[in-house]
Every structure is written in C-alpha cells, then in structure tokens.
Amino acid sequence: MNITQMLMPLFAQMWWLILFMVLVGLFKAFKPFLKGKFGEFAVSVHVKLYLNKEQYILLNDCTFPDEQNQTTQIDHILLSPFGIFVVETKNYKGWIFGGERQKMWTQKIYKQSYKFQNPLHQNYKHQKVLQQILNDIVEPDLIHSIVVFMPDCEFKTAMPDNVFRGARWTDYVKTFQQPCISAMKIKRIQRRLEQEVLEKSWKTQRQHVKNVQQARQDRSMK
C-alpha cells in the first residue's frame, strides 16, 4: 500500500475540516471588503427610508480616474435640487477620537488603539475629483462633504457638523432647502458621472486597492 492509499481514508474523514479552514481563510480575506459593503448598504437604506425618492438620486460605489492617473472610489454620490452630497461611509466599532484638522483619527477598542486617515481629508479628494468632472455643469460650492459612521461606534470628541452616526446624516441633508440645481441639470450631471465612472468589476477593485496601497506606502516614506 502506497502513501496515497494510506492517506485517502484520512482525507475522506477530514474533508469537512479542510473545507471549513478554507472558508475561514476566505472570510478573513474578504472581511474588510464585506464590512465596508455593509456600511454602504446601510446608507442606501437610509436614503430609501428618510429621503424623498422624487428629489434625491443615489449613486453607489463609484470609482473614477483622477489627475494623477490613479483612482478615487466614492462610496455614495447623492444628487438633489439642493446640492450634491459626497458621502464617505465608515463601519467602525469602539470609541472614535478625531478633529476636523487632525491628519489622523483614532479608533479605540478596549485597550487597543488604531490610527486611520481623517475621513474628511479623504472625502476632500473625492470632492475635488467631482469638481473636476463637473466643472462645466455645477459650481464647486454646491458639492458638499458628509461622513457617516455606523451606530456601533461612539464619538469621544466633538465632531464637525458634517460627521454623523447612523441615519442622522439625512436630517443634515434636509437642512439644504434652497433649490439651486434644475431637474435638467441633474440629468446632465448623472449622465456625465455615468460616462466617467469606471466599470464595476474585480479588475477595477483590484486596481483601486493597488493604488491605495501605493499611496499609503508613498505617504509613509515622506
């Protein structure tokens, strides 16, 4: 009896354990992606529940090329007669510490602390990309930044007026009540964005992740 014949009964009994280990590995690999997608899904639900569908158009998960031949991924773009809202979603738990001008914010879970980029600075780049794409259609001051954290976290420092937990960001959107973009112009904006956005695919996602990793490496070397 050779080694293969000896091991076959063992594999026959242990296949479920091998499958379980493979599934655990896949879950760990995709956990950050799935976590982010859950936060984005929550924001989409907020729009359906709390904003008038006749006035607001939500575009999700939009990746655009930027001026540095890189990519910018915007979680949500909300179009309305009252302005354009660029929404960055953060699905973090624990305590959140941060300020408007701080370069890095802090997430604290029990005794562990983690640094992450100020999401307002991150969203500022998103705004600039949209301003470039829409420069001949809409004024820059009509493009507004919003950061939405999920309710699982708790803010431990005073947050800027455009940073929220849960669905409260929709109340902020409703404070913009002065119509400033016509229905025809909104359609032009939507068409322009749909023309410029990169195809939603694993290839686009992999390239964006690669660009983000390179940008982080470049920042760490400065």
TAZI-V472631 format. One record per backbone hydrogen bond with DSSP energy under -0.5 kcal/mol. CO is the residue of the C=O (numbers start at 1). NH is the residue of the N-H. E is the energy in kcal/mol with one decimal. If there is no record, write none. Layout:
CO&NH&E, CO&NH&E
This chain:
2&6&-1.6, 3&7&-1.9, 4&8&-1.7, 5&9&-0.6, 7&11&-2.5, 8&12&-2.3, 9&13&-1.4, 10&14&-1.8, 11&15&-0.9, 14&17&-0.5, 14&18&-2.1, 15&19&-2.6, 16&20&-2.2, 17&21&-2.3, 18&22&-2.1, 19&23&-2.5, 20&24&-2.4, 21&25&-2.2, 22&26&-2.3, 23&27&-2.5, 24&28&-2.4, 25&29&-1.9, 26&30&-2.2, 27&31&-1.2, 30&34&-2.9, 31&35&-2.8, 32&36&-2.2, 33&37&-2.2, 34&38&-2.0, 35&39&-1.6, 36&40&-2.1, 37&41&-2.4, 38&42&-2.1, 39&43&-1.7, 40&44&-1.9, 41&45&-2.0, 42&46&-2.2, 43&47&-2.0, 44&48&-1.8, 45&49&-2.2, 46&50&-2.8, 47&51&-1.8, 52&55&-1.7, 52&56&-1.7, 55&81&-0.5, 57&59&-0.5, 57&79&-3.2, 59&77&-2.6, 61&63&-0.5, 62&64&-0.5, 62&74&-3.5, 63&198&-3.3, 64&72&-2.8, 66&69&-1.4, 70&66&-1.6, 72&64&-2.9, 72&74&-0.6, 73&75&-0.5, 74&62&-2.6, 75&61&-3.3, 76&87&-2.3, 77&59&-2.6, 77&79&-0.6, 78&85&-2.6, 79&57&-2.4, 80&83&-1.2, 81&180&-3.8, 81&181&-1.8, 83&80&-0.9, 84&86&-0.5, 84&144&-3.5, 85&78&-2.9, 85&87&-0.7, 86&88&-0.6, 86&146&-2.6, 87&76&-1.4, 87&89&-0.5, 88&148&-3.0, 90&92&-1.1, 90&150&-1.6, 94&154&-2.2, 95&108&-2.8, 96&156&-2.8, 96&157&-0.6, 97&106&-2.6, 99&102&-0.8, 103&118&-2.3, 105&116&-2.2, 106&97&-2.7, 107&114&-2.9, 108&95&-2.8, 108&110&-0.5, 109&112&-2.3, 112&109&-2.6, 114&107&-3.2, 116&105&-3.3, 118&121&-0.5, 118&122&-2.0, 119&123&-2.5, 120&124&-1.5, 121&125&-1.2, 122&126&-1.1, 123&127&-2.4, 124&128&-2.3, 125&129&-2.3, 126&130&-2.2, 127&131&-2.7, 128&132&-2.0, 129&133&-2.2, 130&134&-2.7, 132&135&-0.8, 134&137&-2.3, 134&138&-2.4, 139&142&-1.8, 140&143&-1.8, 142&84&-3.1, 142&144&-0.6, 144&86&-3.6, 146&88&-2.6, 147&149&-0.5, 147&164&-2.5, 148&90&-3.0, 149&166&-2.6, 150&153&-1.6, 152&94&-0.8, 154&96&-2.6, 160&163&-1.7, 162&147&-2.4, 164&149&-3.3, 165&168&-1.1, 166&169&-0.8, 167&170&-1.8, 168&171&-0.9, 168&172&-1.2, 169&173&-2.0, 170&174&-1.8, 171&175&-0.6, 172&175&-1.2, 173&176&-1.7, 175&177&-1.1, 177&179&-0.7, 182&186&-2.3, 183&187&-1.8, 184&188&-1.7, 185&189&-2.8, 186&190&-2.7, 187&191&-2.4, 188&192&-2.5, 189&193&-2.5, 190&194&-2.3, 191&195&-1.7, 192&196&-1.9, 193&197&-2.4, 199&201&-0.9, 201&205&-2.2, 202&206&-2.8, 203&207&-2.1, 204&208&-2.3, 205&209&-2.6, 206&210&-2.3, 207&211&-2.2, 208&212&-2.6, 209&213&-2.5, 210&214&-2.1, 211&215&-2.4, 212&216&-2.3, 213&217&-2.1, 214&218&-2.5, 215&219&-2.3, 216&220&-2.2, 217&221&-1.1, 218&222&-0.5, 219&222&-1.0
